């Protein structure tokens, strides 16, 4: 078996000429050499990954490469150099995730390669990482926030670097496969034990970092950060489940993350605002661990504003402030005049951050859709709507020299912040829905936050998904989280109340109690309307009539969904790829189960928060319910902002 690990980069530059394979229309780092005629692939490669992807090849005596995007061959006469060159070629498809450094390790039939995004210890933390005698090798994507504490528990171990991820190799040496629950952070890693030629792979509790697993016909196993590293060579592949570990010794997956809330039993702990406040402040502060410039994403909504406020309060006492100064930088994106730009600027002024506004037009976003779907690897409507502005913003943030940002994902799932939670019939249903939402985060917001930023070599950290904080928040009696207008409790009231400090206010009152705006809405309502209008021009009624035959799995029910699906299938035509994307009806980002809470919602299905009729202050009018089916009236189309022919993003600082 051969193992390879790397972070990979698909050579792609939005707004510039992009080379594509002439036969498949796929972006190609090799230009016209993407798909040599007559190439076949009779072998299989395992890819095992991190920020980074590791690939393993079993029974390499008869392995040929060349299918689809692969070029060149590895056969029974191939040398070790041939394999290394092949691994380098595969790495090129994921290099965007780690553009700072490359590393390859070879042991017997194993090859590990790594593309690094250097955040902690940029000088000496290059991967792969090892234990003292180099018998344990590991490649990691993510951050281990408690690495200093864990090092103290390993007094007899000698560390080679200051990397937070090196502790993984030593923990395995000391505790074996049972150490994963000791890690506090976000991570996907592959670890090779050269003493017995075994390996393990694991993913963090919630699935903040992306990871996939696949199998070849020859019995090989692949694990990779992104789908594009697997979809050409695996017979079957799927999402590597969060909170799980794969062991080659056991030959399968097992869950390592088993919190009390996972069973969906109804908790009964009384609400204590100070306990909740301290837990979240701790979650934010631990994520200020960085040796590179960083900032915060600030939309002006409750979640991102709290993250920014806490960061601004504690930044001066951190190592990062000593290196880069105590002036916090904040970033916001939106259409000109959008709700988020206005609110974000107000919060930035209140906190005293150096604020950067990025504006885009509807046409800018539409022009980026193909790149977004290629990088995010989904056809889910909500995810694409929200990923596009984040994708554009991430490129600009990286151009300013920033490599890490804090973001507010996860709060709405933990606290029932989506507007449809107004209709929860009782606390039991409310709590079960929050559990369902958290379990599915890796398919939606985590996927978006990780891949939209990683597309440009930027890392997003999400304090609301801190393990300890989730345990505190999910132990609260859900009666306190229920929305009760008569008692003045709006969505996420327990979180708002926890930070409603009269003596030392965290935020202005009207920001602290601002109504929830989904990211794809907050950047400007005409963004979603513009996407629907664009899809309407490219998807005909006849195409919709035959949708069930063309796409029997997760059949698109709107023209917008059909348009995204067409693009996705062009990049990822294999059937297992479509199975990695979730489906089902949704109202304002609900699960299918929650639609049962209100009979009227079944006639107005749309993931936008404005579909929550009678709840959102700018809800769709009933006469526009046809919008949900992809049919936009001329009035809406004519009200779109003026389009420009050349995509660009304006920066205001």
Residue pairs with C-beta under 8 A, 6 or more apart in sequence:
1 46
1 56
1 57
1 58
1 109
1 110
1 197
1 220
2 46
2 55
2 56
2 57
2 58
2 60
2 83
2 109
2 110
2 111
3 46
3 48
3 54
3 55
3 56
3 110
3 111
3 112
3 190
3 192
3 199
4 45
4 47
4 48
4 53
4 54
4 55
4 56
4 57
4 87
4 90
4 104
4 110
4 111
4 112
4 113
5 48
5 49
5 50
5 52
5 53
5 54
5 55
5 105
5 112
5 113
5 114
5 127
5 128
5 139
5 190
6 49
6 50
6 52
6 53
6 54
6 55
6 87
6 90
6 91
6 94
6 95
6 98
6 102
6 104
6 113
6 114
6 115
6 139
7 49
7 50
7 51
7 52
7 53
7 91
7 94
7 95
7 97
7 98
7 114
7 115
7 116
7 117
7 141
7 225
8 52
8 53
8 90
8 91
8 92
8 93
8 94
8 95
8 96
8 97
8 98
8 115
8 225
8 226
8 229
9 91
9 92
9 93
9 94
9 95
9 96
9 97
9 98
9 99
9 115
9 457
10 27
10 29
10 92
10 93
10 94
10 95
10 96
10 228
10 374
10 375
11 19
11 27
11 29
11 92
11 95
12 18
12 27
12 96
12 371
12 374
12 375
12 455
14 368
14 371
14 391
14 392
14 395
14 647
15 367
15 647
15 648
18 27
19 27
19 28
19 29
19 31
19 32
20 26
20 27
20 28
20 34
21 27
21 28
21 32
21 34
21 35
21 68
21 69
22 32
22 34
22 35
23 34
23 35
24 34
24 35
24 68
24 69
24 570
25 570
26 34
26 68
26 69
26 570
26 571
27 374
28 34
28 69
29 92
29 93
30 69
30 71
30 89
30 92
33 71
34 68
34 69
34 71
35 68
35 69
35 71
36 66
36 71
39 66
39 67
39 70
39 71
39 73
40 64
40 66
40 67
41 64
41 65
41 66
41 67
41 70
41 232
41 233
42 62
42 63
42 64
43 57
43 59
43 60
43 62
43 63
43 64
43 65
43 74
43 216
43 218
44 57
44 58
44 63
44 215
44 216
44 217
44 218
44 220
44 222
44 233
44 234
44 235
45 55
45 56
45 57
45 63
45 65
45 90
45 216
45 220
45 222
45 233
46 54
46 55
46 56
46 57
46 58
46 214
46 216
46 220
46 221
46 222
46 223
47 53
47 54
47 55
47 56
47 90
47 214
47 222
47 223
47 224
47 229
47 230
48 54
48 55
48 56
48 112
48 190
48 199
48 201
48 221
48 222
48 223
48 224
49 55
49 94
49 139
49 141
49 188
49 190
49 201
49 211
49 212
49 223
49 224
49 225
49 229
50 114
50 127
50 139
50 140
50 141
50 142
50 188
50 189
50 190
50 225
51 97
51 98
51 114
51 115
51 116
51 117
51 140
51 141
51 142
51 188
51 209
51 225
51 454
52 94
52 97
52 98
52 113
52 114
52 115
52 116
52 127
52 139
52 140
52 141
52 225
53 90
53 91
53 94
53 113
53 223
53 224
53 225
53 226
53 229
54 112
54 113
54 139
54 190
54 201
54 223
54 224
55 87
55 90
55 111
55 113
55 222
55 224
55 229
56 110
56 111
56 199
56 220
56 221
56 222
57 63
57 74
57 83
57 109
57 111
57 220
58 109
58 216
58 218
58 219
58 220
58 221
59 218
59 219
59 220
60 74
60 78
60 83
60 109
61 76
62 75
62 76
63 74
63 75
63 78
64 73
64 74
64 75
65 71
65 72
65 73
65 74
65 86
66 72
66 73
67 232
67 233
68 232
69 93
69 232
70 89
70 90
70 232
70 233
71 89
72 82
72 85
72 86
72 89
74 82
74 83
74 86
80 106
83 111
84 104
84 106
84 111
87 104
87 111
87 113
88 104
88 113
90 113
90 229
91 102
91 113
91 115
93 226
93 228
93 229
94 115
94 224
94 225
94 226
94 228
94 229
95 102
95 115
96 375
96 454
96 455
96 456
96 457
97 115
97 117
97 141
97 225
97 226
97 454
97 457
98 114
98 115
98 116
98 117
98 457
99 115
99 117
99 457
100 115
100 116
100 117
100 118
100 122
100 457
101 115
101 116
101 118
101 126
102 113
102 114
102 115
102 116
103 113
103 114
103 116
103 126
103 127
103 128
104 111
104 112
104 113
104 114
105 111
105 112
105 113
105 128
105 137
106 112
107 137
107 192
107 194
108 194
108 197
109 197
110 192
110 194
110 197
110 199
112 128
112 137
112 139
112 190
112 192
113 139
114 126
114 127
114 128
114 139
116 125
116 126
116 127
117 403
117 454
117 457
117 459
118 125
118 126
118 291
118 292
118 403
119 143
119 290
119 291
119 292
119 403
119 404
119 459
120 143
120 162
120 163
120 164
120 165
120 289
120 290
120 291
121 161
121 162
121 163
121 164
121 291
122 291
122 292
124 160
124 161
124 162
124 163
125 161
125 162
125 163
125 165
125 166
126 161
127 138
127 139
127 140
127 163
127 165
128 137
128 138
128 139
129 137
129 138
129 139
129 140
129 160
129 161
129 163
129 165
129 166
129 168
129 169
130 136
130 137
130 138
130 160
130 166
130 169
131 157
131 169
131 170
131 172
131 173
132 157
132 158
134 194
135 193
135 194
135 195
136 169
136 170
136 172
136 173
136 191
136 192
136 193
136 194
137 169
137 191
137 192
137 194
138 165
138 166
138 168
138 169
138 172
138 189
138 190
138 191
138 192
139 189
139 190
140 165
140 168
140 187
140 188
140 189
141 187
141 188
141 189
141 209
141 225
142 165
142 185
142 186
142 187
142 188
142 189
142 204
142 208
142 209
143 164
143 165
143 185
143 186
143 187
143 287
143 289
143 459
143 461
144 150
144 164
144 165
144 167
144 168
144 183
144 184
144 185
144 187
145 164
145 184
145 185
145 286
145 287
145 289
146 183
146 184
146 185
146 286
147 164
147 165
147 166
147 167
147 185
150 167
150 171
150 182
150 183
151 157
151 159
151 167
154 167
154 170
154 171
154 174
157 170
157 173
157 174
159 166
159 167
159 170
160 166
164 185
164 289
165 187
165 189
168 179
168 183
168 187
168 189
168 191
169 191
171 179
171 182
171 183
172 179
172 191
172 193
172 200
175 182
177 200
177 245
177 247
177 249
180 202
180 245
180 256
181 256
181 257
183 204
184 286
184 466
184 467
184 468
185 204
186 204
186 208
186 209
186 461
186 462
186 465
187 202
187 203
187 204
187 209
188 201
188 202
188 203
188 204
188 209
188 210
188 211
188 225
188 240
189 201
189 202
190 199
190 200
190 201
190 223
191 199
191 200
191 201
192 198
192 199
193 199
193 200
198 247
198 248
198 249
199 248
200 245
200 246
200 247
200 248
201 211
201 213
201 223
201 240
201 245
201 246
202 244
202 245
202 246
202 256
203 209
203 211
203 240
203 241
203 242
203 243
203 244
204 242
204 243
205 242
205 243
205 257
205 259
205 467
206 242
206 243
206 410
206 438
206 441
206 442
206 446
206 465
206 470
207 241
207 242
207 243
207 441
207 442
207 443
207 446
208 442
208 446
208 449
208 450
208 462
208 465
209 225
209 450
210 225
210 226
210 442
210 446
210 447
210 450
210 451
210 454
211 223
211 224
211 225
211 239
211 240
212 222
212 223
212 224
212 225
212 226
212 227
212 229
212 230
212 237
212 238
212 239
212 240
212 580
213 221
213 222
213 223
213 237
213 238
213 239
213 240
213 246
213 253
214 221
214 222
214 223
214 224
214 230
214 233
214 234
214 235
214 236
214 237
214 238
214 576
215 221
215 222
215 234
215 235
215 236
215 237
216 222
216 233
216 234
216 235
217 235
221 246
221 248
222 229
222 230
222 233
222 234
222 237
223 240
223 246
224 230
226 377
226 451
227 237
227 377
227 572
227 577
227 580
228 374
228 377
228 571
228 572
230 237
231 237
231 572
231 574
231 576
231 577
234 576
236 576
237 576
237 577
237 580
238 576
238 579
238 580
239 442
239 443
239 580
240 246
240 253
241 253
241 255
242 257
242 442
243 255
243 256
243 257
243 258
244 253
244 254
244 255
244 256
244 257
245 253
245 254
245 255
245 256
246 252
246 253
247 254
259 467
259 470
259 471
259 474
260 267
260 471
260 474
260 475
261 267
261 435
261 438
261 470
261 471
261 474
261 475
262 435
262 439
264 431
264 432
264 435
264 436
266 427
266 428
266 431
266 478
267 431
267 474
267 475
267 476
267 477
267 478
268 477
269 475
269 476
269 477
270 476
270 477
270 480
271 476
271 477
271 480
271 494
273 494
273 497
273 498
274 498
275 472
276 472
276 473
276 476
276 494
276 495
276 498
277 498
277 499
279 466
279 468
279 469
279 472
279 473
280 306
280 310
280 463
280 464
280 466
280 469
280 495
280 498
281 310
281 314
282 466
282 468
282 469
283 463
283 464
283 466
283 468
283 469
284 307
284 310
284 311
284 314
284 406
284 463
285 310
285 314
285 318
286 463
286 466
287 406
287 461
287 463
287 466
288 294
288 311
288 314
288 315
288 318
288 320
289 319
289 320
290 320
290 404
291 319
291 320
291 323
292 403
292 404
293 324
293 329
293 401
293 402
293 403
293 404
294 320
294 324
294 329
294 402
294 403
294 404
294 405
294 406
295 328
295 329
295 330
295 331
295 397
295 402
295 404
295 405
295 406
296 304
296 307
296 308
296 311
296 328
296 329
296 330
296 331
296 353
296 405
296 406
296 407
297 304
297 307
297 330
297 331
297 332
297 393
297 405
297 406
297 407
297 408
297 460
298 304
298 305
298 308
298 330
298 331
298 332
298 344
298 347
298 348
298 353
298 355
299 305
299 332
299 340
299 343
299 344
299 408
299 517
299 519
299 522
300 332
300 339
300 340
300 341
300 342
300 343
300 344
300 345
300 346
300 347
300 511
300 514
300 522
301 340
301 343
301 408
301 514
301 516
301 517
301 522
302 408
302 411
302 417
302 492
302 495
302 496
302 511
302 512
302 514
302 516
303 408
303 409
303 411
303 412
303 417
303 464
304 344
304 407
304 408
305 343
305 347
305 507
305 511
305 512
306 408
306 495
306 499
306 506
306 507
307 406
307 407
307 408
307 463
308 328
308 330
308 347
308 348
308 351
308 353
308 406
309 347
309 351
309 499
309 506
309 507
310 506
311 328
311 406
312 328
312 351
312 352
312 353
313 506
315 321
315 326
315 328
316 326
327 353
327 354
328 351
328 352
328 353
328 354
329 353
329 354
329 355
329 356
329 400
329 402
330 344
330 347
330 348
330 351
330 353
330 354
330 355
330 356
331 355
331 356
331 358
331 393
331 396
331 397
331 405
332 340
332 341
332 344
332 345
332 348
332 355
332 356
332 357
332 358
332 393
333 340
333 341
333 357
333 358
333 359
333 360
333 389
333 390
333 392
333 393
333 523
334 340
334 341
334 344
334 357
334 358
334 359
334 360
334 389
334 522
334 523
334 524
335 341
335 359
335 360
335 361
335 362
335 523
335 524
335 526
335 527
335 641
336 359
336 361
336 524
336 641
337 524
338 522
338 523
338 524
338 525
339 517
339 521
339 522
339 524
340 517
340 519
340 522
340 523
340 524
341 357
341 359
343 511
343 514
343 522
344 355
344 357
345 355
345 357
346 508
346 511
347 507
347 508
347 511
348 355
349 355
350 507
350 508
350 511
354 653
355 653
356 396
356 397
356 400
356 651
356 652
356 653
357 651
357 652
357 653
358 392
358 393
358 396
358 649
358 650
358 651
358 652
359 649
359 650
359 652
360 389
360 392
360 649
360 650
361 641
361 642
361 643
361 644
362 526
362 527
362 530
362 531
362 640
362 641
362 643
363 643
363 644
363 645
363 647
364 392
364 644
364 647
364 648
364 649
365 388
365 389
365 392
365 527
365 530
365 531
366 530
366 531
366 534
367 647
368 388
368 391
368 392
368 647
369 384
369 388
369 564
369 567
370 567
371 391
371 455
372 384
372 387
372 388
372 391
372 452
373 379
373 384
373 564
373 567
373 568
373 571
374 571
375 391
375 451
375 452
375 454
375 455
376 383
376 384
376 387
376 391
376 447
376 448
376 451
376 452
377 447
377 451
377 568
377 572
377 577
377 580
378 384
378 443
378 447
378 568
378 580
378 581
379 554
379 556
379 561
379 564
379 565
379 567
379 568
379 569
379 578
379 581
380 443
380 444
380 564
380 581
380 582
381 558
381 560
381 561
381 564
381 607
382 444
382 518
382 520
382 586
382 589
382 607
382 608
383 444
383 445
383 447
383 448
384 564
385 520
385 527
385 528
385 531
385 607
385 608
386 445
386 448
386 518
386 519
386 520
387 448
387 451
387 452
389 519
389 520
389 523
389 527
390 448
390 449
390 452
390 453
390 519
391 452
391 455
391 456
392 649
393 649
394 452
394 453
394 455
394 456
394 458
395 455
395 456
395 649
396 649
396 651
397 405
397 456
397 458
398 456
398 457
398 458
402 458
403 457
403 458
403 459
404 458
404 459
404 460
404 461
405 453
405 458
405 459
405 460
405 461
406 460
406 461
406 462
406 463
407 449
407 460
407 461
407 462
408 462
408 464
409 441
409 445
409 446
409 448
409 449
409 460
409 462
409 464
409 465
410 438
410 441
410 445
410 446
410 462
410 464
410 465
411 417
411 464
411 492
411 495
412 418
412 437
412 492
412 516
412 589
413 434
413 437
413 438
413 441
413 445
414 434
414 438
414 464
414 470
414 473
414 474
415 434
415 473
415 481
415 491
415 492
415 494
415 495
416 424
416 430
416 433
416 434
416 478
416 481
416 482
416 483
416 491
416 492
417 491
417 492
417 516
418 437
418 491
418 516
418 518
418 588
418 589
418 590
418 609
418 612
419 491
419 515
419 516
419 588
419 609
419 612
419 615
419 616
420 587
420 588
420 589
420 590
420 594
420 597
420 598
420 601
420 612
420 615
421 430
421 433
421 483
421 491
422 483
422 491
422 612
422 615
423 594
423 597
423 598
423 615
424 430
424 433
424 482
424 483
424 594
424 597
425 597
427 477
427 478
427 479
427 481
427 482
428 478
429 594
429 597
430 478
430 481
430 482
431 478
431 481
433 590
433 591
433 593
433 594
434 474
434 478
434 481
435 474
436 591
436 593
437 591
438 470
438 474
440 582
440 591
441 465
443 581
443 582
444 582
444 589
446 462
446 465
449 460
449 462
450 460
453 459
453 460
463 469
476 494
480 493
480 494
481 492
481 493
481 494
482 489
483 489
483 490
483 491
483 493
490 496
490 513
490 515
491 515
491 516
492 516
496 512
496 513
499 506
499 507
499 512
500 509
500 512
506 512
515 616
515 617
516 609
517 609
518 588
518 589
518 607
518 608
518 609
520 527
520 528
520 608
521 527
521 528
521 608
521 609
521 610
525 610
525 618
526 639
526 640
526 641
528 608
529 627
529 632
529 636
529 639
529 640
530 640
530 641
531 560
532 558
532 559
532 560
532 627
532 630
532 632
533 632
533 636
533 637
533 640
534 563
535 558
535 559
535 560
535 562
535 563
535 564
535 630
536 559
536 630
536 631
536 632
538 559
538 563
539 559
539 562
539 563
539 566
539 630
543 550
543 562
544 556
544 559
544 562
544 630
547 555
547 556
547 557
547 562
548 555
551 562
551 565
551 569
551 578
553 575
553 578
553 579
553 583
554 565
554 578
554 581
554 582
554 583
556 562
556 564
556 565
557 605
557 629
558 628
558 629
558 630
559 629
559 630
559 631
560 630
561 630
562 630
568 577
568 578
568 581
569 578
572 578
584 591
584 592
585 592
585 595
585 602
585 605
586 592
586 595
586 605
586 606
586 607
587 594
587 595
587 598
587 601
587 604
587 605
587 606
587 607
587 611
587 612
588 606
588 607
588 608
588 609
588 610
588 611
588 612
588 615
588 616
589 607
589 609
595 601
595 602
595 605
600 613
601 611
601 613
603 625
604 611
604 613
604 620
604 625
604 628
605 611
605 628
606 620
606 627
606 628
608 620
609 616
610 616
610 618
610 619
610 620
611 619
611 620
611 628
612 619
613 619
613 620
613 622
620 627
620 628
624 633
624 636
626 633
627 636
